[in-house]
Amino acid sequence: MTREEQMLEQLIGDLLDNPPPGVAPSEMESWLRSRAPELIAAVQTACADVSGHYYEIDGTWYVDDQFLRNLAARHEVLSVRADWEIQLFPGSLRCRSLRGRPALPGQVGLIYACEPNDELEFPAQLHRWAQEQGLARFEGQWPQWPAPSSSDPTACASCQARAAATKGCGCTACKSAHSEDHA
């Protein structure tokens, strides 16, 4: 059963336990089950909007801010200056922030290099967190840091200018550096 199917089953159970006034529980369950594909698609779309991302570059694994926020919602996290340390059974994962690198595909916020301790089954555990718990999507694997992509049309004017001057996309850095809307 997928995470979305589990969420739908939980929703059905909650609604059956507390039906709205004037609606029979059996009618509600029938209606929800008949629309399960659309409801699951809506949940997947909503979850994709908050999905983190992870990458492998030259043998090092990287995660973005959103992946760490998603992981922190499920595990104990220690803040170590600009870095994160996530307490996991049987070990821990240190994530060190990197700055000044071109944004990776799908990257949300900063990017962090993963430094697992020896007790973790890594990167297999990273894939399990991402896929089974729905924390993130694997975005790619490269032998070296990928070149910046072309200018992002949703970046603000100053970042579009910087992107044009550097032949790179400044949108991820732009989003964290500026408060104006980028949509």
C-alpha positions as CSV (number, residue, x, y, z in Angstrom):
1,M,0.0,0.0,0.0
2,T,1.4,3.4,-1.0
3,R,1.7,6.3,1.4
4,E,-1.1,8.0,-0.4
5,E,-3.4,5.0,-0.2
6,Q,-2.6,4.8,3.6
7,M,-3.5,8.5,3.9
8,L,-6.8,7.9,2.1
9,E,-7.6,4.9,4.3
10,Q,-6.9,7.0,7.4
11,L,-9.2,9.8,6.0
12,I,-12.0,7.3,5.4
13,G,-11.6,5.9,8.9
14,D,-11.7,9.4,10.4
15,L,-14.7,10.4,8.4
16,L,-16.5,7.2,9.3
17,D,-15.8,7.8,13.0
18,N,-17.0,11.5,12.7
19,P,-19.4,11.8,9.8
20,P,-20.7,15.3,8.8
21,P,-24.3,15.9,9.9
22,G,-26.9,14.3,7.6
23,V,-24.4,12.0,5.8
24,A,-24.6,8.3,6.4
25,P,-21.1,6.7,6.9
26,S,-21.8,4.1,4.2
27,E,-22.6,6.9,1.7
28,M,-19.4,8.7,2.6
29,E,-17.3,5.6,2.3
30,S,-18.8,4.7,-1.1
31,W,-18.3,8.3,-2.4
32,L,-14.7,8.4,-1.2
33,R,-13.8,5.0,-2.6
34,S,-15.4,5.8,-6.0
35,R,-13.2,8.8,-6.2
36,A,-10.0,7.2,-4.8
37,P,-7.9,7.7,-7.9
38,E,-8.6,11.4,-8.1
39,L,-8.1,11.8,-4.3
40,I,-4.8,9.9,-4.5
41,A,-3.7,12.0,-7.4
42,A,-4.5,15.2,-5.5
43,V,-2.5,13.9,-2.5
44,Q,0.4,13.0,-4.7
45,T,0.4,16.5,-6.2
46,A,0.2,18.1,-2.8
47,C,3.0,15.8,-1.5
48,A,5.2,16.5,-4.6
49,D,5.0,20.2,-3.8
50,V,6.8,19.6,-0.5
51,S,9.1,16.8,-1.6
52,G,12.8,17.1,-0.9
53,H,15.5,16.1,-3.4
54,Y,18.7,14.1,-3.1
55,Y,21.7,13.6,-5.5
56,E,24.9,11.7,-5.9
57,I,27.9,13.5,-7.2
58,D,31.3,11.9,-7.5
59,G,30.5,9.4,-4.8
60,T,29.2,12.0,-2.3
61,W,25.5,12.2,-1.5
62,Y,23.7,15.5,-1.2
63,V,20.3,16.6,0.1
64,D,18.4,19.9,0.0
65,D,16.7,21.9,2.7
66,Q,13.3,20.4,2.0
67,F,14.6,16.8,2.4
68,L,16.1,17.8,5.8
69,R,12.9,19.5,6.9
70,N,10.9,16.4,6.0
71,L,13.4,14.1,7.7
72,A,13.5,16.4,10.8
73,A,9.7,16.0,11.1
74,R,10.2,12.3,11.7
75,H,13.5,12.1,13.6
76,E,15.4,13.9,16.3
77,V,17.6,16.7,14.9
78,L,20.5,18.6,16.4
79,S,21.3,22.0,14.9
80,V,25.1,22.3,14.6
81,R,25.7,25.9,13.5
82,A,24.7,25.9,9.8
83,D,24.7,22.1,9.7
84,W,22.3,19.4,10.7
85,E,22.8,16.2,12.6
86,I,19.9,13.8,12.4
87,Q,19.7,11.1,15.1
88,L,18.7,7.8,13.5
89,F,18.7,4.3,14.7
90,P,21.3,2.9,14.8
91,G,23.5,5.9,14.1
92,S,23.4,9.5,12.9
93,L,23.7,11.5,9.7
94,R,25.7,14.8,9.6
95,C,24.7,17.2,6.8
96,R,27.1,20.0,6.1
97,S,25.9,23.1,4.2
98,L,27.6,24.1,1.0
99,R,27.5,27.5,-0.5
100,G,28.6,29.0,-3.8
101,R,27.7,26.0,-5.9
102,P,25.3,26.1,-8.9
103,A,21.8,24.9,-8.0
104,L,21.0,21.3,-8.7
105,P,17.8,20.2,-10.5
106,G,14.8,20.7,-8.2
107,Q,16.9,22.0,-5.3
108,V,14.9,23.8,-2.6
109,G,17.0,26.1,-0.4
110,L,20.6,25.2,0.5
111,I,22.4,22.0,-0.5
112,Y,24.1,19.8,2.1
113,A,26.8,17.1,1.8
114,C,25.9,13.9,3.7
115,E,28.4,12.5,6.2
116,P,26.9,9.3,7.7
117,N,28.5,7.5,10.6
118,D,29.6,3.9,10.2
119,E,26.5,2.4,11.8
120,L,24.2,3.6,9.0
121,E,23.5,1.5,6.0
122,F,24.3,4.3,3.6
123,P,23.1,5.2,0.8
124,A,20.6,2.3,1.0
125,Q,19.0,4.0,4.1
126,L,18.8,7.3,2.2
127,H,16.8,5.7,-0.6
128,R,14.5,4.0,2.0
129,W,13.8,7.3,3.7
130,A,13.1,9.0,0.4
131,Q,10.9,6.3,-1.1
132,E,9.2,4.5,1.8
133,Q,8.6,7.6,3.8
134,G,8.0,9.9,0.8
135,L,10.6,12.4,2.0
136,A,12.3,13.1,-1.4
137,R,12.9,12.3,-5.0
138,F,16.2,11.2,-6.4
139,E,17.1,13.8,-9.0
140,G,20.3,12.5,-10.5
141,Q,23.9,11.2,-10.4
142,W,26.9,12.9,-11.9
143,P,30.7,12.2,-12.0
144,Q,31.2,15.9,-11.1
145,W,29.1,18.9,-10.1
146,P,26.8,19.6,-13.0
147,A,27.1,22.8,-14.9
148,P,24.4,25.4,-14.2
149,S,21.3,25.2,-16.3
150,S,20.1,28.1,-18.5
151,S,18.5,31.1,-17.0
152,D,15.3,30.4,-15.1
153,P,12.4,32.6,-16.3
154,T,10.9,32.7,-12.9
155,A,14.0,34.2,-11.2
156,C,13.8,37.9,-10.2
157,A,15.4,40.6,-12.4
158,S,18.6,40.8,-10.4
159,C,19.1,37.0,-10.5
160,Q,18.2,36.9,-14.2
161,A,20.9,39.5,-14.8
162,R,23.4,37.5,-12.7
163,A,22.4,34.3,-14.5
164,A,22.9,36.0,-17.9
165,A,26.3,37.3,-16.8
166,T,27.5,34.0,-15.4
167,K,25.6,31.8,-17.9
168,G,23.9,30.0,-15.0
169,C,20.6,29.9,-13.2
170,G,20.4,32.0,-10.0
171,C,16.9,31.0,-9.0
172,T,17.6,28.8,-6.0
173,A,20.1,31.2,-4.5
174,C,17.7,34.0,-5.5
175,K,14.8,32.5,-3.5
176,S,16.9,32.3,-0.4
177,A,18.5,35.7,-0.9
178,H,15.4,37.8,-1.7
179,S,12.0,38.1,-0.1
180,E,10.0,39.1,-3.3
181,D,7.7,36.6,-5.0
182,H,9.4,34.4,-7.7
183,A,6.2,32.9,-9.1
